[in-house]
Amino acid sequence: MSVSTETSAPAPQPAAPAASAPASTPISQLAPMLERMKAAGLGRPAPTYGERVAHLRALETLLVDHKNEICDAISEDFGNRSKHETLLAEVFVSLEGVRYILAHLREWMEPERRNVGWAFLPAGAKLVYQPLGVVGIIAPWNYPFNLAIIPLAGALGAGNRAMIKPSELTPRIGALMKKLLATKFSEDQVAVVTGGADLGEAFSHLPFDHLLFTGSTRVGKAVMRAAAENLVPVTLELGGKSPVIIGPDFPIDQAAAKIMFGKLFNAGQTCIAPDYVLLPRDKRDQFIEAAQKTVAELYPTLARNKDYTSIVSDRHYQRLESYLSDADTRGAKLLKINPGGETLDPANRKLAPTLVIDPTEDMTVMQDEIFGPILPIVTYGELGEAIKYVNAHPRPLALYAFSHDQRTVDRVIEETISGGVAINETMMQFAQDDLPFGGVGPSGMGHYHGKEGFETFSKKKPIFTQARLNTTKILRPPYGALLETFFRFVLGK
């Protein structure tokens, strides 16, 4: 990503609307829409490999041909969203995910041979991957395109149909998705419904064959309760407070560069963003200095810098400001990093990167998932203290460890539980298509991406096939000497 070095860049001109905010889908249309999709699926329950490839190629074309419209719509929704961030996190990562499925789909669709117990030979056993039917996808606002398209690609690769509910906080990209997907798919194959929280609640009560939700832990609980009414299986991608542990051996300036990049990408509005840093007590001041230097290199200006993303809404901006006010009131030291010394207009929702130094547990910034450019700094005396601190809190979606000492790395991996781990880096684990993505406990349940996504959206149907010539007659009454001999052989006298 290129970084501007201008100290007084011209003010960005307002973009022409990429897509108008969509009219809400009437709640009364949801159930009939799902019924039509299920009926269509019953008429053709198992799309061929060629049909699935055609669906994925349609997504691939959509991503490539409409990348600029996608960037414009998301930026308008945010007030300002870095085009390069959108191209990287929304378009490129989604495109690579689609292409990865295309490259491996044929092998994933092949039946998988399984072993049969010796006593049942010469019978055979196998697993067949069968589409579930209709998958519901509730997408969040922070990566509104990626977190709809990647699960959609997994659902289509597995041979399903899908209904998508985008976030009401990003209505323009929701409208654009609805428009673009309608040019590639019939409404009984892929449908996008738009509306507010009431529509989202009704959506979560529908009898899908699988439901994937990405969002907060609080809402995730409500979605799971709603899905339980129809025994709908769920994949919940939630979040939590993803910690960073810096080992005593790791160069602080290198750690700060990687951590601040991960923290400030999308202005910290990322479910796997570093949420707080644990580092050796004697390295605290060095990290603070390195963090300031990194921010100045990445974002020499903030107010008019198109690379620095705005907070998505006034409500979320005020939420973040309340975290800082609470931390200040409770005695933490706040260090706002504003390299250009600019006055930031709250109307533009640009929040300066802020370090919260020596926070305490009673501060809301240490209790809630931050979802913004705020980074608490917590110190420890020895590694065990850091591990104990992480384990005293709910299991996170991501954990980051920085060390070149393999014993330190192994200890962190073995003694903590998290949805995923990245060593000596932040955020990059999400973009690895051959790694599953998912949380654990309060940070979520289930996985998708790559093969795990294909399996999540498939029924792994076990099939036992009896051979023409077999010995099962001895298992049926009237039981005789042959079965007694068999029991003596396998069970003993």
N, C-alpha and C positions, 0 to 999 in steps of 0.2 A: 504494500500500500504506500502510495506517495504521501508525503507530509508537507504541507505548506510551510514555508519559512518566512512568509510576509508578516510584518508586525501590525499592519493596518490594511487588511484585505478589504476590497469593496464589499458593500453589503450584498448578500445574495438576493437576487430578484425572485419574487414569488412565482412559483411554477404554475402553469396553467393546470387546472384540475385534470388529474389523470383519469378519474372516474368519479361520477357523482355518488353520494351516499345512497345505498340501495333502499328501496321500500322494504319494509319488514314482510317476511313470509307469514301469512296468517297461521296461527297455531292449529287451526282446524284442518289445514292442508297437510300437516306432518304425517298423521297416521295413514291417510289414503295414499300419500306418496310412497311410504314404506311398503304398503300392501302391493302397490303396482310393481315396485322393484322386486319384492319377493316372488310375485307371480311370474315376472319375467325370468327370474333365476330358476324357478321350477321348470320353466319351459326349456331352458338350456343350462343345466346345473353345473356342467364342467367344461368351461372354455378350453379350446385346444391351445397347444403351445403357440401356434401361429397367431391366434386371436389375442392372447395375452401379450405377445411381442408387439402386435399392432397397437394395443392400448398404451404400452410403455413408450413406444416410438412417438405416439401422439403427445405424451407428456414431454418427451425430450424436445420435440419441435416447438411446443408451446414455450418452454423455458428459454430456448435460444432466440426465437423470433420476437418475444415480447419482454425481453429483459429490461429494456429502458422504461416501458410502461409500468413494470413491476416496481422498479426503483422509484419512479415518480409518485406512484400511488402510496407507497409506504412512507416516503418522505413527507407527503402532504398530511398523512395521518399523524405522524409524529410531530409535525411542526418543522423539524429538520432531522432527517436521517441520512447519515453519510452514504453516498451512492456506492462507494467502494465497500463499505460494510455490507450493504444489501447485496451487491454482486457476489461478494465472497460467501456470506453466511446464508443467504436465501437462494441465490441462483446457482452458483458454482457447486455448493455442497449438495443441493437437491439434484442437480444434473448428474453429479458423480454417483449419487445414490441410485438414480434410475439406471444409469449405465452399468453399474455393478450388478444390479438385478438381471439386466439383459444378458450380461456375460455369463451368469451362472444359473439362469432359470431352468435350462434344459436338464442339468444334472440334479437340481433340487426336485424337479417333478418326477424323476425316476422312482419307481417303487423301491423300497429298501428291504433287502432280505434280512430275515431274523432267524435265529436258531430255534429248532424244535427239540424238546427233551427227548433223550435217546429212547425212552420207553414208548414214544409216540411215532417214531420213524416207521415208514418213510414219508410221513406227512410233511407239508411245507408251511412256512409262515412268512409274512411280509407286512410292511407298512405301506399304505397308499395315502398320499396327501390329497385331501379333498377340500374344495372351497367350502367355507362356512355358510356363505350366503350374502347377507348385507352387513357391512361394517359401518358403524357410526363413528365419526371423527369430530371431536370438539377441540378446536384449535385456539391457542392463546394469542394475545396481542403482541408479545415481545418479538417473536419471529413468526409473524402471521402467515407467511407464505410457506417457508420451509416446514413448519410444524403441521401443516396441512398436506403438503405435497409428498413428503417422504412417507408418512403412513399410507397415503393414497397409493403410492407406487407399490408398497408392500402388499396392500389389499388387492390391487389389480394383478400383481404378479402371482398371487395365490389363487386368482380366478374369481374374486368376489366383485360385488357391486358396492358402492359407497355413498353415504350421505355425509356432507361436511357442514358443520356449524362454525363459521369464523367468529372471532371476537367482535363485540359491538364497539370496542374502543378503537378499532382500526377498520372503519366502515368502507373506506375507498378501496383498500386491497381486497376486502371481502366482495365488493361489487365487481372488481376486476376479475377475481377468480371465478365468480359466478358466470360472468360474460365469456371469459376465455374457455373455461371447461365446457360450456354449452356449445362451443364451436367444434369441439373434438369428440364429445360423448353425448349419447342420447340421455334424456333425463331418467330413464330407468336403469342406466348404467352408473352414472355419476351425477349427483344432485348437490347443489349448494343452497342452503337456506340461510337467510339473514334476518337478524332482529336482536332484541335486547335480552336481558337476563331471564325474562319470563319465557321467551322462546327457548333459551338454552335449558331451562329447567324442564320444559315439556319434552324437549329433544332427549334428555337423559332418561326419561320414563318410557321411551319407545322400546318395543321388543326386538332390538337388533340381534343379530347372531354373534356380534362382538362389539364392544364399545371401547374406544381409546380416547382418553381425556388427558390433556396437558394443561396444567394450571396449578393453583395453590392447593396446599394440603387441606385447608378448610373446605374449599369447594369440592375437592376430590372426595371427601367423606360423604358429602351430599350426593354426588354423582353415584358413588358406590351403593348408597342406600336406595337410590332410585332404580338402579340397574337390578338390584337384588329382587325387586318386586316381580320381575320377569325371568329371574335366574340368568340374566345376561352376563357372560364372562367379561371382565374388564381388564384393560391395561391402563394403569394410572402413572403418568409421568408428572411428578410433583416438583419437589425442589428441596428447600431447606438451606441450612447455613453450611456451605461447602468450605472446609478449612484448608489452610496452607500451612504445612510444617516445613520450616527451613532448618536443615541440619547444621550443626556447628561448623562443618567443613566447607559448606558451599559458599562461593563468592557472592557477597551481598549485592554488589552492583548488578551481576547477572540475574540474580533472583528478582530484584526489584524491577528490572526491565521486563521480564516475562510476566510477573504478577500484575504490574500496572497496566500492561497491554490487555491482559485478560479481564482485569477489573473495569477498564474504561471502554472496552469494545461495546458498542451499543449503549454507552453511558452506564454500563453496569447492569443493564436490564436483561440479564441472561440467567437462566435457572442454574447453570453450572459455573457462574462467575465466582472467583475467589471472594468469600464472604468475610473472612477475617484471617489474619496472619499470626502464627505462633512462631517466635524466633528467640534465639538465645538472648538473655538479658543484656549482655555486653555488646550485642550487635544492633540494638534498637536505634540509636542515634545515627549509626552508619546507614541503616535501611531508610530512615526518614530522609536523609540527605540524598541518597540514591533515588528514592521515589520522586522527590522534587525534580531532580535532574532529568529523570525519564519523562515525566509529564511535560517538561519544557521542550524536550526533543520531539515528543509525539504531537503535542498541541501547543505551539508557541503562543497562539491566541485561542480564545474560547468563543467570545460573543458572536463573531462573524465567520467563524471557521466552519466550513461545510463538513469537515471531517469529524467534528465533535457533535454527537447526536444529542437532541433534546430529550427531556423527559416526556413521556407519551401524553400525559394529561395534567391538568391543574391539580386534580385530586392526588395523583401520585407525586407531583412536585411538592405539594403541601405535606404529604406523608413523610417524605424524606427530610424536609425542613424541620418537621416535628421531632424526628430522630435526633437531629443535630441539637435542637434546643433542649431536649431532654438530657442528652449526654453532657451538654455544657452546664446545665443546672445541677447535675449530679457530680460534677467535678472533673470530668475528662478534659484533657487538653485537645482543642480542635485546631488542625492546621489546614487551612484552605489553600490549595495550590492554584494560583492564578498568575501564570507566567507573564502575561501582558499587563497585569495590574488594572484590568478592565472593570467597569461597572456592568454587572450582568442584570439585564432587565428580566424580572420574573415572568413577564408576559411571554418571553421567548423560551422559558423553561430550560435554560441552560444552567445546570448546577455545577459549580466548580468542584473538581476532585478534592475530597476532604479526608484527611487521616484523623482517626479518633485514637488518641494516644492514651494508653493505660485505662481502658474502659472497665467498668464493673458490671457484674452479672445483672444488677437491677435496672440497667439501662435498656430501653426498648431496642436500641441498635444491636444489642447482644442477644435479644430474644426473638425478634422477627427476621425473616429473610429480607435482606436489605433491598435488592433490586434497584440499585442506583450507584453513583460514583463515590461511595463512602466506604472507607476501609479501616476497620478497627485493628489496632496493633496490640497484641498480647504477648508478653514475654514469659520465658520459662528458664529454670535453672539447669535441668537435665532432661533428656529426651523423654523419659518416662512420665514427667509432668505433662508434657504436651500430649502424649498419647492418652493419658488419664483424662485430660481436659476434653479431648474429642469424644471419648467414650462416655463422658458424663452428660452428653447432649444427644438429641435425636440423630439417628443415622442419616448422613447427608447423601445427596445425589452424586457428588463428586468429592474427591479428596486429592490434594496436590502435595507432593513431597519433593523437596529439593535436597539432594545429597549425592555425592560421588562415592560414598562409603556403602558398599553393598549390604553390610550388616545393618546399617541404619535403615536403608530402604526396605530390607526384608522384615525388619522389626515393625515398621509402620504398616506394611501391607498385612502382616500376619496378625497384628494386635488391634487392628481397627476394622470396622465393617462399613462399607459405603457402596453406593451404586456403581461407581467406577473410580479408577485411579489414573492419574498422569504423573509421571516421574520427570522432574526437571523441565516441566512445561505446564502451561495452563490451556484449557479449552480444547486442545487438539484431539482429545480422545473422541469427541462427538463426531468428528469428520472421518473416522476410520470405519469404512463400510463393512469390514470383516469382524468388527467388534460389536456385540449387542449393546444397546443403550437402554438403561432402565434403572430405577431406584430400588430401595430396600426399606421396608417399614414405612415411616412417615414420609420418606422421599419417593415412594411409589411402589408399584408391583408390576411384574411382567416386563418383557423386553420387546424391542423391535429393532430395525435396521438389518439390512443384509439377510442372511439365512434365517436368523432368529425372527425377523419380521415375517418372512414367508411361513415359518412354522407357527407363529402366533396367530396368523390369519388363516390357518389351515386346520382341518380335523385330521389328525394322524390316525387313520383308521387301521386297526390291526385285523389281519385276515389270516385265518387258519384254513388250509386246504387239505382235506383227507385224500390219501392215495387210493387208487383203484383197489390195490391189494393191501390189506392192513390186518392188524391183530386185535382190533377193538372188540371183537366178539367175546373175548375172554373177560371183558369188563362188565358184561351184561348177565343178569341172572337167567337161569339158575347157576349159581356159582359152583365151580367144580375144582378138581384137583389141579388143573393147570394154573388157575389163579392163586391157589395156595402155594404152589411151587414158586410162582413169581414173587409173592410176598416174602417167602423165606429167603429168596435171593437178594431182595432189595432191603428188607427190614431185619433180617436175621431171625433166629429161632425165637 
